[in-house]
Structure formats: C-alpha cells, structure tokens
C-alpha cells in the first residue's frame, strides 16, 4: 500500500497527516508539483525478465511520458538484498540532494521511500509496485531503498548521462523515518 506522510521540516517525530488512498496522495503531491500515477503493464512480466522485456511491458506509458516531458533515455535499475554495494548505495541516496532534471521512477517490483523537502514541509512517499513518481528538477529529496533492498524500477531521464546529483550538505535526512519504519 502506498503511503504519504507529511511533516513539518523541523518535527520529524510526528506527521501532520498520513494518507493511504492513491487519489488523495496524488492530489496532495500535485499541489507541490510532484506527479504520482499508477501504471499497469500491457503484458505480463515474468520473474527474472530482462530490462528490454520490462520496458516493452510499459512501452505505451513510457512513450507518453517521453513525448510529454522530453525525456531522452530510459533504463531499468534492479537492486536486491544480495547486492555487494547495497550499503554504499543506500548511504549515497540517503543524503539530501537535488537534480538539474526531473527524477522519474516507476516501481515494477518492490518498494522504496522517496522523501521530498519542499519549503518547510517534508513529504515521505512510500512507493510500491505500479507507482510512478516524478520529482521536479531542483526539488531537494533523498531516497531510501532499505537495509535489504528489493526493487525493480524504470528510470527516465532528460540527461543522457543519467543520474547526476547535487548534494545539499544538509543533515535533515537522518532525522526522518526510514523505509523500515513504514
């Protein structure tokens, strides 16, 4: 179940509100410029499917987004609990950062926690299978894949170089709930 928890950025111990209905989550995020959608595969995806098979299953939705937003590349990232660099990757993604382009992720399998720092609010968005989130360029955020990551996600980019982060140096992320807290 997807969840949105909204906090005052100075009070990580108590959310101002918690939403669990996808329509309410999408509407609240739309108010701050973040897109959240649910996608369904146009073809079944078998366990262990290749990146090409995953992209083909969602090709109509991917093409629509690429046309609407000018994304130029698409790939698939997959992380599991036996990944040898999972601790280093988690630590990197948990630092508050922003991008010069939108960060677009679609969860084909598993889940992850995007936490967005917008003005004086923090939006913790638990994304699960079939959730697409598009975080606008310049939005401060961090991502938690958990101690034992388990996800397959489609990524879309404006920049052919892919994921390029600008770290803010803020230590805010350490005070807010992690994936294991949901």
Backbone as a printed PyTorch tensor [residue, N CA C, xyz], in Angstrom:
tensor([[[  0.8390,  -1.1750,   0.0000],
         [  0.0000,   0.0000,   0.0000],
         [  0.8840,   1.2390,   0.0000]],

        [[  0.6550,   2.1390,  -0.9090],
         [  1.3850,   3.3990,  -0.9600],
         [  0.9220,   4.2830,   0.1900]],

        [[  1.8700,   5.0450,   0.7440],
         [  1.5800,   5.9110,   1.8850],
         [  2.2840,   7.2440,   1.6790]],

        [[  1.6110,   8.3170,   2.0450],
         [  2.2390,   9.6390,   2.0880],
         [  2.1230,  10.1610,   3.5110]],

        [[  3.2540,  10.5050,   4.0980],
         [  3.2870,  11.1610,   5.4050],
         [  3.8790,  12.5500,   5.1960]],

        [[  3.1780,  13.5710,   5.7100],
         [  3.6240,  14.9550,   5.5550],
         [  4.0390,  15.4740,   6.9250]],

        [[  5.2300,  16.0730,   6.9900],
         [  5.7990,  16.5630,   8.2450],
         [  6.1530,  18.0430,   8.1170]],

        [[  6.1940,  18.7220,   9.2530],
         [  6.8840,  19.9940,   9.3350],
         [  8.3730,  19.6520,   9.2760]],

        [[  9.1700,  20.4220,   8.5500],
         [ 10.5700,  20.0120,   8.3790],
         [ 11.3950,  20.0650,   9.6640]],

        [[ 10.8540,  20.6990,  10.7010],
         [ 11.5650,  20.7490,  11.9830],
         [ 11.0170,  19.7440,  13.0020]],

        [[ 10.0330,  18.9130,  12.5920],
         [  9.3820,  17.9950,  13.5400],
         [  9.2110,  16.5980,  12.9280]],

        [[ 10.2970,  15.8560,  12.7950],
         [ 10.2080,  14.5400,  12.1560],
         [  9.5240,  13.4700,  13.0040]],

        [[  9.2830,  13.7420,  14.2610],
         [  8.7230,  12.7220,  15.1410],
         [  7.2180,  12.5350,  14.9860]],

        [[  6.5150,  13.5350,  14.4080],
         [  5.0570,  13.4350,  14.3200],
         [  4.5600,  13.9850,  12.9730]],

        [[  3.9720,  13.1330,  12.1220],
         [  3.4570,  13.6540,  10.8480],
         [  2.2410,  14.5570,  11.0580]],

        [[  2.1230,  15.5530,  10.1950],
         [  0.9480,  16.4330,  10.2040],
         [ -0.2620,  15.6920,   9.6490]],

        [[ -0.0100,  14.8150,   8.6680],
         [ -1.0670,  13.9640,   8.1230],
         [ -0.4470,  12.7430,   7.4640]],

        [[ -1.2600,  11.6780,   7.3890],
         [ -0.8630,  10.4340,   6.7380],
         [ -1.9930,  10.0380,   5.7990]],

        [[ -1.6560,   9.8120,   4.5300],
         [ -2.6580,   9.4500,   3.5190],
         [ -2.3410,   8.0630,   2.9660]],

        [[ -3.4040,   7.2730,   2.7020],
         [ -3.2040,   5.9370,   2.1490],
         [ -4.0040,   5.6790,   0.8730]],

        [[ -4.8980,   6.5850,   0.5130],
         [ -5.6520,   6.4330,  -0.7360],
         [ -4.8800,   7.1060,  -1.8590]],

        [[ -4.6780,   6.3770,  -2.9350],
         [ -3.8130,   6.8640,  -4.0110],
         [ -4.2970,   8.1950,  -4.5810]],

        [[ -5.6080,   8.3770,  -4.6770],
         [ -6.1250,   9.6400,  -5.2170],
         [ -5.7720,  10.8140,  -4.3010]],

        [[ -5.8710,  10.6050,  -2.9850],
         [ -5.5220,  11.6580,  -2.0280],
         [ -4.0200,  11.9510,  -2.0580]],

        [[ -3.2240,  10.8930,  -2.1660],
         [ -1.7710,  11.0610,  -2.2330],
         [ -1.4030,  11.8440,  -3.4860]],

        [[ -1.9510,  11.4330,  -4.6330],
         [ -1.6280,  12.1010,  -5.8980],
         [ -2.0550,  13.5660,  -5.8670]],

        [[ -3.2280,  13.8600,  -5.3090],
         [ -3.7030,  15.2510,  -5.2660],
         [ -2.8260,  16.1050,  -4.3520]],

        [[ -2.4330,  15.5700,  -3.2150],
         [ -1.5770,  16.3260,  -2.2880],
         [ -0.2170,  16.5920,  -2.9170]],

        [[  0.3410,  15.5940,  -3.5800],
         [  1.6390,  15.7850,  -4.2320],
         [  1.5280,  16.7240,  -5.4310]],

        [[  0.4150,  16.6630,  -6.1530],
         [  0.2280,  17.5670,  -7.3020],
         [  0.2450,  19.0240,  -6.8530]],

        [[ -0.2410,  19.2820,  -5.6450],
         [ -0.2340,  20.6580,  -5.1180],
         [  1.1760,  21.2180,  -4.9730]],

        [[  2.1780,  20.3430,  -4.8590],
         [  3.5630,  20.8100,  -4.7550],
         [  4.3650,  20.4390,  -6.0040]],

        [[  3.6670,  20.1110,  -7.0970],
         [  4.3160,  19.8920,  -8.3830],
         [  4.8700,  18.5040,  -8.6220]],

        [[  4.5310,  17.5550,  -7.7530],
         [  5.0370,  16.1890,  -7.8930],
         [  3.9460,  15.3200,  -8.5160]],

        [[  4.3370,  14.5330,  -9.4860],
         [  3.3860,  13.6680, -10.1990],
         [  3.4480,  12.2540,  -9.6250]],

        [[  2.2760,  11.6950,  -9.3230],
         [  2.1900,  10.2970,  -8.8860],
         [  1.0700,   9.6420,  -9.6820]],

        [[  1.3880,   8.5210, -10.3200],
         [  0.4070,   7.7800, -11.1190],
         [  0.5380,   6.3000, -10.8000]],

        [[ -0.4910,   5.5720, -11.1890],
         [ -0.4490,   4.1050, -11.1570],
         [ -0.4550,   3.6120, -12.5900]],

        [[  0.4630,   2.7050, -12.8990],
         [  0.5450,   2.1220, -14.2260],
         [  0.2740,   0.6230, -14.1450]],

        [[ -0.3170,   0.1000, -15.1850],
         [ -0.4970,  -1.3400, -15.3250],
         [  0.2760,  -1.8040, -16.5490]],

        [[  0.9070,  -2.9450, -16.4480],
         [  1.6770,  -3.4960, -17.5670],
         [  0.7400,  -3.8830, -18.7060]],

        [[  1.2000,  -3.6670, -19.9340],
         [  0.4160,  -4.0640, -21.0960],
         [  0.6280,  -5.5380, -21.4310]],

        [[  1.6350,  -6.1520, -20.8020],
         [  1.9030,  -7.5740, -20.9800],
         [  2.4390,  -8.1040, -19.6500]],

        [[  2.2010,  -9.3840, -19.3520],
         [  2.7260,  -9.9300, -18.0910],
         [  4.2520,  -9.9070, -18.0650]],

        [[  4.7990,  -9.7240, -16.8610],
         [  6.2560,  -9.7310, -16.6820],
         [  6.6080, -10.9460, -15.8420]],

        [[  7.4750, -11.7810, -16.3560],
         [  7.8910, -12.9750, -15.6110],
         [  9.0460, -12.6210, -14.6780]],

        [[  9.1990, -13.3820, -13.6220],
         [ 10.3290, -13.1840, -12.7140],
         [ 11.6250, -13.3310, -13.4970]],

        [[ 12.5620, -12.4550, -13.2540],
         [ 13.8380, -12.5040, -13.9560],
         [ 13.8050, -11.9200, -15.3520]],

        [[ 12.7500, -11.1840, -15.6830],
         [ 12.6420, -10.5950, -17.0230],
         [ 13.8050,  -9.6450, -17.2830]],

        [[ 14.2120,  -9.5510, -18.5410],
         [ 15.3000,  -8.6500, -18.9230],
         [ 14.8130,  -7.2010, -18.8870]],

        [[ 15.7370,  -6.2600, -18.9080],
         [ 15.3780,  -4.8380, -18.9620],
         [ 14.5320,  -4.5400, -20.1840]],

        [[ 14.8750,  -5.1540, -21.2950],
         [ 14.1190,  -4.9210, -22.5230],
         [ 12.6670,  -5.4030, -22.3840]],

        [[ 12.4750,  -6.5500, -21.7370],
         [ 11.1240,  -7.0730, -21.5370],
         [ 10.3200,  -6.1740, -20.5960]],

        [[ 10.9750,  -5.6580, -19.5580],
         [ 10.2940,  -4.7570, -18.6170],
         [  9.8680,  -3.4800, -19.3290]],

        [[ 10.7780,  -2.8960, -20.0840],
         [ 10.4570,  -1.6590, -20.8120],
         [  9.3370,  -1.9220, -21.8270]],

        [[  9.3780,  -3.0530, -22.5110],
         [  8.3450,  -3.3680, -23.5090],
         [  6.9650,  -3.4850, -22.8560]],

        [[  6.8970,  -4.0010, -21.6310],
         [  5.6090,  -4.1760, -20.9550],
         [  4.9520,  -2.8390, -20.6200]],

        [[  5.7600,  -1.7860, -20.5010],
         [  5.2390,  -0.4560, -20.1580],
         [  5.4870,   0.5610, -21.2730]],

        [[  5.7580,   0.0900, -22.4710],
         [  6.1220,   0.9660, -23.5850],
         [  5.0940,   2.0680, -23.8430]],

        [[  3.7790,   1.8020, -23.8290],
         [  2.8330,   2.9150, -24.1050],
         [  2.9520,   4.0420, -23.0770]],

        [[  3.0790,   3.7120, -21.7930],
         [  3.1920,   4.7400, -20.7570],
         [  4.5320,   5.4730, -20.8630]],

        [[  5.5900,   4.7310, -21.1470],
         [  6.9170,   5.3420, -21.2890],
         [  6.9230,   6.3110, -22.4660]],

        [[  6.3820,   5.8810, -23.5910],
         [  6.3510,   6.7470, -24.7740],
         [  5.5470,   8.0110, -24.4970]],

        [[  4.4370,   7.8750, -23.7680],
         [  3.6210,   9.0520, -23.4420],
         [  4.4340,  10.0450, -22.6120]],

        [[  5.1090,   9.5630, -21.5840],
         [  5.9120,  10.4570, -20.7430],
         [  7.0750,  11.0690, -21.5110]],

        [[  7.7320,  10.2870, -22.3360],
         [  8.8600,  10.8140, -23.1150],
         [  8.3810,  11.9210, -24.0480]],

        [[  7.2160,  11.7190, -24.6500],
         [  6.6620,  12.7270, -25.5490],
         [  6.2380,  13.9770, -24.7770]],

        [[  5.5710,  13.7920, -23.6470],
         [  5.0810,  14.9320, -22.8560],
         [  6.1970,  15.7540, -22.2430]],

        [[  7.2270,  15.0820, -21.7220],
         [  8.2280,  15.7610, -20.8920],
         [  9.6250,  15.8310, -21.5120]],

        [[  9.7740,  15.2820, -22.7160],
         [ 11.0650,  15.3930, -23.3930],
         [ 12.1630,  14.5050, -22.8300]],

        [[ 11.8020,  13.4280, -22.1510],
         [ 12.8230,  12.5130, -21.6510],
         [ 13.4950,  11.8320, -22.8350]],

        [[ 14.8010,  11.6390, -22.7360],
         [ 15.5500,  11.1210, -23.8750],
         [ 16.0840,   9.7050, -23.6670]],

        [[ 16.1720,   9.2740, -22.4180],
         [ 16.6570,   7.9140, -22.1780],
         [ 15.7760,   7.2240, -21.1410]],

        [[ 15.7780,   5.9100, -21.2120],
         [ 15.0500,   5.0860, -20.2530],
         [ 15.9200,   3.8730, -19.9540]],

        [[ 15.9430,   3.4720, -18.6780],
         [ 16.6440,   2.2400, -18.3200],
         [ 15.9150,   1.5700, -17.1630]],

        [[ 16.4420,   0.4410, -16.7370],
         [ 15.8600,  -0.3170, -15.6330],
         [ 16.9560,  -0.5350, -14.5940]],

        [[ 16.6410,  -0.2280, -13.3320],
         [ 17.5620,  -0.4920, -12.2280],
         [ 16.9310,  -1.5620, -11.3510]],

        [[ 17.7630,  -2.4860, -10.9030],
         [ 17.2890,  -3.5830, -10.0610],
         [ 18.2720,  -3.7620,  -8.9150]],

        [[ 17.7640,  -3.7260,  -7.6940],
         [ 18.6160,  -3.9540,  -6.5290],
         [ 17.9590,  -4.9870,  -5.6240]],

        [[ 18.7910,  -5.8980,  -5.1320],
         [ 18.3030,  -6.9300,  -4.2230],
         [ 19.1840,  -6.9730,  -2.9820]],

        [[ 18.7230,  -7.7110,  -1.9940],
         [ 19.4430,  -7.7620,  -0.7170],
         [ 20.8260,  -8.3710,  -0.8330]],

        [[ 21.1330,  -9.0820,  -1.9150],
         [ 22.4660,  -9.6650,  -2.0600],
         [ 23.4060,  -8.8040,  -2.9060]],

        [[ 23.0040,  -7.5720,  -3.2160],
         [ 23.8590,  -6.6650,  -3.9920],
         [ 25.1020,  -6.3260,  -3.1550]],

        [[ 26.3100,  -6.4880,  -3.7030],
         [ 27.5270,  -6.2790,  -2.9090],
         [ 27.7480,  -4.8340,  -2.4580]],

        [[ 27.1390,  -3.8630,  -3.1180],
         [ 27.3450,  -2.4560,  -2.7570],
         [ 26.0840,  -1.8210,  -2.1760]],

        [[ 25.1780,  -2.6420,  -1.6370],
         [ 23.9020,  -2.0830,  -1.1730],
         [ 24.0950,  -1.0460,  -0.0690]],

        [[ 25.0090,  -1.2450,   0.8500],
         [ 25.2130,  -0.2830,   1.9470],
         [ 25.7470,   1.0520,   1.4110]],

        [[ 26.6950,   1.0200,   0.4880],
         [ 27.2510,   2.2520,  -0.0820],
         [ 26.1920,   2.9960,  -0.8950]],

        [[ 25.4320,   2.2500,  -1.6810],
         [ 24.3790,   2.8830,  -2.4890],
         [ 23.3160,   3.5150,  -1.5960]],

        [[ 22.9110,   2.7990,  -0.5530],
         [ 21.9000,   3.3430,   0.3510],
         [ 22.3990,   4.6330,   0.9920]],

        [[ 23.6290,   4.6220,   1.4730],
         [ 24.1810,   5.8190,   2.1260],
         [ 24.2040,   7.0050,   1.1520]],

        [[ 24.5620,   6.7710,  -0.0850],
         [ 24.6100,   7.8550,  -1.0820],
         [ 23.2230,   8.4110,  -1.3420]],

        [[ 22.2440,   7.5580,  -1.5530],
         [ 20.8910,   8.0200,  -1.8750],
         [ 20.2010,   8.6610,  -0.6750]],

        [[ 20.6650,   8.3470,   0.5570],
         [ 20.0480,   8.9020,   1.7680],
         [ 20.5060,  10.3270,   2.0880]],

        [[ 21.4590,  10.8530,   1.3680],
         [ 21.8730,  12.2410,   1.5760],
         [ 20.9500,  13.1570,   0.7740]],

        [[ 20.5210,  14.2520,   1.4170],
         [ 19.6470,  15.1770,   0.6930],
         [ 20.3870,  15.7040,  -0.5380]],

        [[ 19.6990,  15.6740,  -1.6730],
         [ 20.2740,  16.1410,  -2.9260],
         [ 19.1660,  16.6440,  -3.8370]],

        [[ 19.5720,  17.1950,  -4.9490],
         [ 18.6300,  17.6210,  -5.9910],
         [ 19.2810,  17.3690,  -7.3420]],

        [[ 18.4730,  17.5030,  -8.3800],
         [ 18.9520,  17.2710,  -9.7380],
         [ 18.5750,  18.4510, -10.6150]],

        [[ 19.3170,  18.6370, -11.6760],
         [ 19.0040,  19.6810, -12.6500],
         [ 17.8830,  19.2340, -13.5810]],

        [[ 17.4500,  18.0060, -13.4440],
         [ 16.3660,  17.4620, -14.2600],
         [ 15.3840,  16.7300, -13.3540]],

        [[ 14.2230,  16.3890, -13.8820],
         [ 13.2500,  15.6130, -13.1310],
         [ 13.8410,  14.2510, -12.7610]],

        [[ 13.4260,  13.7210, -11.5980],
         [ 13.7630,  12.3400, -11.2400],
         [ 12.4840,  11.5330, -11.3850]],

        [[ 12.4820,  10.6120, -12.3210],
         [ 11.2830,   9.8550, -12.6500],
         [ 11.5570,   8.3700, -12.4190]],

        [[ 10.7510,   7.7680, -11.5570],
         [ 10.9090,   6.3480, -11.2490],
         [  9.5480,   5.6670, -11.2840]],

        [[  9.5390,   4.4770, -11.8710],
         [  8.3450,   3.6450, -11.8760],
         [  8.7170,   2.3040, -11.2520]],

        [[  8.0130,   1.9230, -10.1950],
         [  8.3240,   0.6880,  -9.4740],
         [  7.5940,  -0.4900, -10.1140]],

        [[  8.3460,  -1.3370, -10.7670],
         [  7.8100,  -2.5380, -11.4120],
         [  7.6350,  -3.6380, -10.3680]],

        [[  8.5800,  -3.7030,  -9.4360],
         [  8.5960,  -4.7000,  -8.3660],
         [  9.1260,  -4.0120,  -7.1080]],

        [[  8.6420,  -4.4300,  -5.9420],
         [  9.2150,  -3.9700,  -4.6840],
         [  8.7460,  -2.5870,  -4.2750]],

        [[  9.6090,  -1.9190,  -3.4640],
         [  9.2260,  -0.6230,  -2.9500],
         [ 10.4420,   0.2050,  -2.5620]],

        [[ 10.1950,   1.5160,  -2.3690],
         [ 11.2390,   2.4410,  -1.9500],
         [ 10.5810,   3.6850,  -1.3890]],

        [[ 11.3210,   4.4340,  -0.5790],
         [ 10.7870,   5.6130,   0.0890],
         [ 11.4600,   6.8660,  -0.4560]],

        [[ 10.6950,   7.6820,  -1.1960],
         [ 11.1590,   8.9970,  -1.6260],
         [ 10.7200,   9.9960,  -0.5720]],

        [[ 11.6470,  10.8040,  -0.0920],
         [ 11.3200,  11.8340,   0.8850],
         [ 11.7130,  13.1740,   0.2810]],

        [[ 10.7150,  14.0480,   0.1470],
         [ 10.8750,  15.3210,  -0.5590],
         [ 10.8450,  16.4600,   0.4490]],

        [[ 11.7770,  17.3930,   0.3170],
         [ 11.8580,  18.5520,   1.2100],
         [ 11.4770,  19.7800,   0.3840]],

        [[ 10.2270,  20.2140,   0.5720],
         [  9.6790,  21.3060,  -0.2390],
         [  9.2490,  22.4190,   0.7070]],

        [[  9.9310,  23.5520,   0.5990],
         [  9.7310,  24.6830,   1.5010],
         [  9.8910,  24.2050,   2.9460]],

        [[  8.8690,  24.3980,   3.8100],
         [  9.0250,  23.9910,   5.2120],
         [  8.3450,  22.6550,   5.5160]],

        [[  8.0720,  21.8620,   4.4810],
         [  7.4290,  20.5620,   4.6550],
         [  8.3220,  19.4390,   4.1250]],

        [[  8.1070,  18.2500,   4.6970],
         [  8.7710,  17.0370,   4.2290],
         [  7.6820,  16.0390,   3.8800]],

        [[  7.7390,  15.5200,   2.6560],
         [  6.7450,  14.5720,   2.1380],
         [  7.4320,  13.2160,   1.9790]],

        [[  7.0950,  12.2590,   2.8340],
         [  7.6530,  10.9100,   2.7350],
         [  6.6720,  10.0650,   1.9290]],

        [[  7.0910,   9.6320,   0.7430],
         [  6.2160,   8.9120,  -0.1800],
         [  6.7020,   7.4700,  -0.2930]],

        [[  5.9630,   6.5510,   0.3020],
         [  6.2860,   5.1350,   0.1580],
         [  5.7110,   4.6710,  -1.1750]],

        [[  6.6050,   4.3830,  -2.1110],
         [  6.1840,   3.9330,  -3.4450],
         [  6.2930,   2.4140,  -3.5040]],

        [[  5.2800,   1.8090,  -4.1100],
         [  5.2700,   0.3600,  -4.2670],
         [  4.9850,   0.0020,  -5.7270]],

        [[  4.9270,  -1.2910,  -5.9810],
         [  4.6910,  -1.7960,  -7.3350],
         [  3.5510,  -1.0290,  -7.9960]],

        [[  3.7900,  -0.6170,  -9.2270],
         [  2.8550,   0.1090, -10.0960],
         [  2.7810,   1.6070,  -9.8170]],

        [[  3.6240,   2.1380,  -8.9210],
         [  3.6570,   3.5790,  -8.6630],
         [  4.7080,   4.2480,  -9.5430]],

        [[  4.3110,   5.3380, -10.1780],
         [  5.2320,   6.2130, -10.8910],
         [  5.3060,   7.5100, -10.1070]],

        [[  6.5150,   7.9680,  -9.8120],
         [  6.7000,   9.2650,  -9.1750],
         [  7.6420,  10.0890, -10.0410]],

        [[  7.2780,  11.3520, -10.2230],
         [  8.1110,  12.2830, -10.9770],
         [  8.3860,  13.4790, -10.0780]],

        [[  9.6290,  13.6040,  -9.6610],
         [ 10.0710,  14.6740,  -8.7690],
         [ 10.6660,  15.7720,  -9.6420]],

        [[ 10.1010,  16.9830,  -9.5840],
         [ 10.5930,  18.0540, -10.4680],
         [ 12.0560,  18.4220, -10.2190]],

        [[ 12.7190,  18.8670, -11.2590],
         [ 14.0980,  19.3550, -11.1620],
         [ 14.1850,  20.3840, -10.0500]],

        [[ 15.2710,  20.3450,  -9.2970],
         [ 15.5210,  21.3130,  -8.2410],
         [ 14.8730,  20.9960,  -6.9100]],

        [[ 14.1100,  19.9070,  -6.8180],
         [ 13.4500,  19.5300,  -5.5620],
         [ 14.4530,  18.7930,  -4.6650]],

        [[ 14.6510,  19.3030,  -3.4600],
         [ 15.5340,  18.6210,  -2.5030],
         [ 14.8460,  17.3310,  -2.0460]],

        [[ 15.5810,  16.2490,  -2.0150],
         [ 14.9890,  14.9630,  -1.6430],
         [ 16.0740,  13.9580,  -1.3000]],

        [[ 15.6410,  12.7890,  -0.8030],
         [ 16.5040,  11.6370,  -0.6080],
         [ 15.6780,  10.3890,  -0.8360]],

        [[ 16.3610,   9.2680,  -1.0260],
         [ 15.6840,   8.0100,  -1.3350],
         [ 16.2280,   6.9180,  -0.4250]],

        [[ 15.3150,   6.1310,   0.1360],
         [ 15.7200,   5.0030,   0.9680],
         [ 15.2370,   3.7070,   0.3380]],

        [[ 16.1890,   2.8330,   0.0480],
         [ 15.8540,   1.5190,  -0.5010],
         [ 15.8670,   0.4500,   0.5830]],

        [[ 16.1620,   0.8500,   1.8410],
         [ 16.1530,  -0.0830,   2.9550],
         [ 17.4510,  -0.8550,   3.1060]],

        [[ 17.5780,  -1.5160,   4.2530],
         [ 18.7740,  -2.3210,   4.5180],
         [ 18.8460,  -3.5400,   3.6070]],

        [[ 17.6940,  -4.0570,   3.2360],
         [ 17.6150,  -5.2160,   2.3420],
         [ 16.8100,  -4.8320,   1.1090]],

        [[ 17.4330,  -4.1150,   0.1780],
         [ 16.6780,  -3.5900,  -0.9680],
         [ 16.0390,  -4.7040,  -1.8020]],

        [[ 14.8860,  -4.3650,  -2.3080],
         [ 14.1810,  -5.2840,  -3.1950],
         [ 13.2880,  -4.4380,  -4.1060]],

        [[ 13.8370,  -4.0860,  -5.2550],
         [ 13.0100,  -3.3490,  -6.2120],
         [ 13.5860,  -3.4430,  -7.6180]],

        [[ 12.6730,  -3.3090,  -8.5690],
         [ 12.9980,  -3.1250,  -9.9800],
         [ 12.2600,  -1.8610, -10.3790]],

        [[ 12.9710,  -0.8930, -10.9330],
         [ 12.3480,   0.3760, -11.3000],
         [ 12.8030,   0.8240, -12.6810]],

        [[ 11.8640,   1.3970, -13.4040],
         [ 12.1620,   2.0310, -14.6820],
         [ 12.5270,   3.4790, -14.3770]],

        [[ 13.6070,   3.9660, -14.9880],
         [ 14.0390,   5.3530, -14.8010],
         [ 14.0030,   6.0670, -16.1430]],

        [[ 13.5140,   7.2960, -16.1330],
         [ 13.5050,   8.1280, -17.3380],
         [ 14.3390,   9.3650, -17.0570]],

        [[ 15.0850,   9.8300, -18.0740],
         [ 15.9950,  10.9460, -17.8990],
         [ 15.8810,  11.9580, -19.0410]],

        [[ 16.0670,  13.2560, -18.6840],
         [ 16.2360,  14.3030, -19.6900],
         [ 17.6940,  14.3160, -20.1580]],

        [[ 18.5680,  13.8960, -19.2560],
         [ 20.0000,  13.9800, -19.4730],
         [ 20.5320,  12.6100, -19.8960]],

        [[ 21.1780,  12.5150, -21.0470],
         [ 21.6990,  11.2110, -21.4840],
         [ 22.7290,  10.6270, -20.5250]],

        [[ 23.3100,  11.4520, -19.6340],
         [ 24.2940,  10.9530, -18.6710],
         [ 23.6390,  10.1820, -17.5300]],

        [[ 22.3000,  10.2960, -17.3880],
         [ 21.6010,   9.5690, -16.3400],
         [ 21.5820,  10.3240, -15.0320]],

        [[ 21.7120,   9.5860, -13.9130],
         [ 21.5580,  10.1360, -12.5590],
         [ 22.7640,  11.0050, -12.2030]],

        [[ 22.5400,  12.3330, -12.0840],
         [ 23.5780,  13.2760, -11.6710],
         [ 22.9940,  14.0800, -10.5170]],

        [[ 23.5540,  13.9100,  -9.3100],
         [ 23.0210,  14.5670,  -8.1080],
         [ 23.9010,  15.7360,  -7.6870]],

        [[ 23.2350,  16.7430,  -7.1030],
         [ 23.9280,  17.8500,  -6.4540],
         [ 23.5550,  17.7450,  -4.9720]],

        [[ 24.4970,  17.3300,  -4.1430],
         [ 24.2210,  17.1410,  -2.7210],
         [ 24.1650,  18.4890,  -2.0230]],

        [[ 23.1770,  18.6590,  -1.1070],
         [ 22.9780,  19.9450,  -0.4350],
         [ 23.8840,  20.1050,   0.7760]],

        [[ 24.3750,  19.0200,   1.3470],
         [ 25.1870,  19.0830,   2.5560],
         [ 24.3610,  19.1460,   3.8340]],

        [[ 23.0390,  19.2260,   3.7140],
         [ 22.1560,  19.2670,   4.8890],
         [ 22.0750,  17.8760,   5.5200]],

        [[ 21.8930,  17.8510,   6.8520],
         [ 21.7890,  16.5650,   7.5390],
         [ 20.3460,  16.2160,   7.9090]],

        [[ 19.3960,  16.8200,   7.2690],
         [ 17.9800,  16.6460,   7.5870],
         [ 17.5160,  15.1930,   7.4460]],

        [[ 18.0330,  14.4690,   6.4820],
         [ 17.5180,  13.1270,   6.1950],
         [ 17.6440,  12.1860,   7.3920]],

        [[ 18.6690,  12.3530,   8.1990],
         [ 18.9020,  11.4630,   9.3240],
         [ 17.8250,  11.4990,  10.3930]],

        [[ 17.0380,  12.5620,  10.4430],
         [ 16.0210,  12.6890,  11.4720],
         [ 14.6600,  12.1240,  11.1170]],

        [[ 14.4470,  11.8170,   9.8430],
         [ 13.1200,  11.3750,   9.3950],
         [ 13.0540,   9.8540,   9.2720]],

        [[ 11.8320,   9.3100,   9.3290],
         [ 11.6760,   7.8460,   9.2560],
         [ 12.3220,   7.2420,   8.0110]],

        [[ 12.7720,   6.0130,   8.1740],
         [ 13.3780,   5.2460,   7.0850],
         [ 12.3600,   4.2500,   6.5400]],

        [[ 12.7340,   3.5760,   5.4950],
         [ 11.8370,   2.6040,   4.8590],
         [ 11.3440,   1.5620,   5.8590]],

        [[ 12.2210,   1.1250,   6.7420],
         [ 11.8430,   0.0990,   7.7180],
         [ 10.7660,   0.5790,   8.6900]],

        [[ 10.5630,   1.8930,   8.7830],
         [  9.5640,   2.4380,   9.7040],
         [  8.1480,   2.3920,   9.1240]],

        [[  8.0320,   2.0460,   7.8540],
         [  6.7040,   2.0140,   7.2260],
         [  6.1860,   0.5930,   7.1180]]])
